[in-house]
Amino acid sequence: MARTATAKWGIPTERESGQPADPADYRGCEIALAVLGGPFSVLEPEVPTGTFELVMPDLTPGDYQCRYVPIEITDDRGTVSVVDFNIPDDSPLGAVDNPTVDVSGP
């Protein structure tokens, strides 16, 4: 059963140096998705400032990673963040394994 996940984030409050970041320097965020262990596919090259979530529909059960890359107004890319998440398999159990019937008696 396919599920929907929503990536959420906020404007960086610090630079890589540890110094405070000016929110006016933030232009947007690149969002990418990968099946755990696989390559990332960019879902949105730049979600603009003022938008802090992206809906990811129709995900099948399994383990995933979501990658976030902040983008400055100068086109510089910031520190990459990666979040692991799981879409559970809520489907009913399959058939029992190795069903048999023993017949005894005359």
N, C-alpha and C positions, 0 to 999 in steps of 0.2 A: 504494500500500500504506500503510495507516494505521500510525502509530507512536505510542509512548508517550513523553512527556517528564516529568521530575520537577523541579518548582521546589523549590529548597533555599535556606535563609537562616539567619541567626543573630540573636540579640538585639542591638540597637544598643548599642555601647559608648560612644558620645558623643552629646551633644545638638547641635542645630544651632549653638549658640554655641561648640562645641569643648570644653566642659566635660564631665567624665565623666558617663555616664548610670548611674543606679541600676537594675540588672536588675529590681528589685521594681516599678518603674514601668511595665514592659512587660506589656501584657495580651494582645496577639496581633498578627496581621498580615493585612491584606487582600491577596488575590491576584487579579489580573485578567489576562486574555489578549487579545491582538489579533493579527489578521493585519497584517503590516507595512503601515503607512499607513492602517489602518482604526481604527474605534472599539474601545475596550476593553470587554470583558464581564467583570463580576466573577464569578469562579469560586467564591470563598469570601469572604464579607464579613468574617469574623474567624476565622482559624485560631488556636486558643488557645495560650497559652504552654505550652511543653513539647513542642509539635509543630513541627517545622522543615522539613517537606517536604509537598508536595502533588502527587499524581500527576495528570497531564493525559493521558488516554487518547484514542485514535482521532483523532490529528492527521494530516491529509493533508499530502503534501509541500508545502513552501513556507517563506516567511520569516515569523517571528512575533516578538512582543514580550511579555514577561512583566513585569507591574508589581507592585511590592511596596510596601505602605504600612504602617509600624508604627503600632500603636494603643496609647496609654497607658491606664492604669487610670482616668484622668480623662476618657476619650473623645477626647482630643486626638489628631490625626493627625500623624505625623512626616513627615520628608523622603521623597519618592517616589524609588524606585530603579526603573530600567527596564533589562532585559537583553534584547538581541536574540539570537535563535537560529534555526537552520534545521533543518527536517526534510528530509533528502535524498530524492530520488526514486530508489529502487532498482529500479524496474520495468525489465523488459527494453526494449531499443530497439524502436521501432515499425518499420514497413515502410520500405524504402529509398524515396527520393523519385525520381519520374520514371523508373521502370524502362522500358526500351525494348529491342527486339531489332532489329538491322539484318540484313537478308538480302541477300547479294550473289551474283553469278554468274548463269548462264543459267537 
